[in-house]
Amino acid sequence: MSYFSHYSNVMLIFIFLTFSSIINAKTTSSFVNVVSEVTDSVVAIGMYRPLESDGNQVLGTGFVMGDGKWVVTNYHVVSKILDPQIVQHYVVIHGQGREIIAQKAEIIDIDPVHDLALLKIDSKLKPLKAGNGTLLKPGNEVAFTGFPLGAAIGLYPATHKGLISAITPDAIPARNADQLTVSMLKRLKKPELVYQLDATAFPGNSGSPLYNIETGRVIGVINKVFVSQGKEAALSSPSGISYAIPVKHVIEILNKNNVLY
């Protein structure tokens, strides 16, 4: 091999590595921007009970849709029946750390079968856009942003990235067995398909938007994690297996209520 041939090969390798680094840097930068955009539309779902506790108790996560006054979350996050005899209501909390704003939220519609709820607030926030409803294939990279540990030290959204590992039947009810409804029992006989994720979610992630890492469009809603050793293990020994409801069911509840997406 001549000196010039060897030199050319070295230059080709160097150019390839340089371009590869530039591409990786652009991809990382793009994802950072997507996360930043999505985070602006992610909210905490809480309960305001001044007679029982100070501040708002964070129950889960939600995200803004439509014209900025609609919030999607899991039904099980807001399934507690409120006591009309005392002051208590659900709230949508937006902000970071201790710099937060809580708005009273009205439950407009629920879909217990698909574990979804649609809330409405008075002041507009930045909304997300929904994907087209087509199920993504296993192997696709996805991300979700929410409040995995609530707000014990303030409100700090966290993002987790992972893979769609499978499209699997949703045979596990979202609520406890003693609370099964007729519609839920029917679902067990003919379960819907959901995303199984190779990603670690925690209880506070319920209602987090699952989104495309390139566009930020919502493709699903985190609603449960696989736990093999009891509830406590969900925090101390997470399985790394999470589940998400496909966005087509979000689109259905939005359409039902004439909410643009």
N, C-alpha and C positions, 0 to 999 in steps of 0.2 A: 504494500500500500504506500502510495506517495505521501509526502508531507502535506500536499494541498488537499488530497482526498481525506486524510485524517483530520485536517483543519476544518474542512467543509462539514464532516460528520459532527465534530464537536460544536460547530456553530449551529447546525440544525437542532441538535439536542438542546442547546442553550436557548435558542429561539422558542422551541416547543415548551420548555419549562417556563420561560418568561410569559408566553401567552397563556399557559395553564394557570399561572399565578394570578394574572390579570383577570381571567375568567372567574376563578374562585373568589377573588376579592370583590368583583362586581356582584356575584351571586350572594355573598355574605352581606354586602351593603344593601342589596335589594331586599333581602329577608328582614334585615334590621328595620328598614323603612316600612315594610308591610306590618311588622309587629307594632311599630309605633302608631301607625294608622288605625289598626284594629283596637289597640288598647284604649284609644280615645272613645271608643263606642262600647266598651265593656263596663258593666256596672255590678255592684253588689246588691243582692236582694236581702232585705232585712225586715225585722219586726220592731215597731215602736211601741213600747209598753212602759210608760213613765211610772206607773204604780208598782212595777215589779223590778225595774232596773234602770240605771242611768244610761243614756245614749240609746243606740240602736243595736239590736242583736243581729249579727250577720248570719244568714241561713244558707246562702249559696250565691251563685253568679247568674247574671243575665246579660243580654246584649240588646242594643237599640236597633230598631228597624223602621221602615216606612218613612214618615215625615219627621222623625226624631222624637215623637211622643209615644211610640209603641215599644214595649220591651218584651222579649221572649225569654222564658226560663223553663225549668222543669216543673211539672205539676206537683211533684212531691215536695218541692221547696216551699210552695205556698198552699199546701193541702190542709193545714191546720184551720179548723173552723174558729173564727174570731168570736169572742164573747161580747155581745152587744151591751152588756151591763157595765163594762169598764172601757176606758180609753185604750185602744190598741188598733193598729193598722199596719199594713205592709208598706215598706218604703223602698225606693230605688236610690241607691247611694252612689254618687259619682265624685271622683277626685282621687287624691293620693295622700298617703300619710294621714295627718290630722287635718289637712286642708280639704274638707269634704262638704258636699251639699246633699242633703237628703230630701227627696220629694215623696209626698204621699202617693201611693200607687193603688189604682183600682183594677181588680181582676175582671177583665172583660170577657174572657172565654177560657175554657179548659178542654184538654183532650187527654183524659186519664189513660186511655188505651196506649197512646204513644208518649205519655209522660210529658206533656207540654202544657204551658199556660201562657196566655197573652195578657199583658198588663198595659195600663195607660197612665201617663204622667202629664202634668200641665205644661212644664217648660221643656222646650226642645233640646235634645242632645244630638250629637253627630251619629247618624245611622250607618249601619253596614249594609252591604248588598248581598243578596242570596245567589248561590250558584243556580244552574239550570235544573237541578233535581236528579240528574243522571248519576247513578252510583259509580263512584270511582273504583278502579280495580285494585286488588291487593298489590302492595309494592309501592304505591304512591306515598310520597312524603306529605305529612300534614302537621298542623300545629293547633294548639288551643291555648287560650289566655283566660285566666280567671283568678279566683281567690281561694287557693287550695286549703289554707289554714285559717280562713276567716279574717278577722281584724283585731286580733288580740293586741298587737303592737301598732295598730294603724292599718290603713287600707293600702296594700301594696300588690298590684297585679303581677302575676307570674305567668310566664309562657313556657310551655313544654312542647317539644318537637318529637315526632315519631313516625311510624309507618302504619298504613292500613294493612293488617296482617290477614284479615279474612272478612268475608261477607257471610254472616252467620244468622240463623234463626234466633229471634228474641224470645226465648222460652222461659226467661226468668222474670217474674212480675217485679215492677218497680217498687211496690210497697210490700208490707208484711203479709204473710199467707192468711192471717185472720182478717185481713181487710180486702180480700179479693171480691171483685164485683162480677156480675154476670158477663159483662163485656171482656173483663180480663180473663175469665175462664175460657171464653170463646177464643181469645187470642192464643191461649196455650194449645188449643187444638189445631189452630192454623196460624202459627207465629209469623210475625213480620220479619223482614230481613233488616239487620242493623250492622254497623261497622264494629268489628273487633280490632282494637288498636294495640300495637306494640309501643305503649307509652304509659307513663305513670301518672294517674290522676288521683286526687284525694277527695274526701267528702265535700269540701268547700267548692270543688270544681263543678258540682252539679249545676247545669245550666250554661256552662262555658261554651262559646262558639268554637266549633271545629272548622278550620278554614284552609283554603288552598294557600300554600306558602309563597306562591308567585303573584297571586291576584288579591288575596285577602278576602275573597268571596266565601260566604258561609256554606259549608257542605254538610254540616251536621251539628248536633248538640250533645255534649257529654252528659250522660245521665247515670252511669254506674261503673263500679270497678269490681273486678273479681277478687273476692276475699276467701282465703282457704283456712284461716285460723281465727275467725271471729272478728267482730268490729274493731277491736283495739289494734289488730294486726294491720288494718288499713293504713295506719300511720307509722307503726313501728317496723312492719315487714311488708311493704306493698308488693303486690304480685307483678306489677308492670303490665297487667292486662286490663284495659279499659274498654268501655262500650259507648257508642254514640248513635243517636237517632238520626237517620238521613234527613236532609233538609227538605225533601219533598213533603214531609209531614208539617214542617214549619210553613211551607208555601200554602198548604191546604188551609191551615188555621188563619193565615193572613188573608187569603182569598175569601174565606167565609166572612171575614169582617171588613172586607173592602179596603184592605191595607196594601198600598203599593210596595213592591219589593225590588 
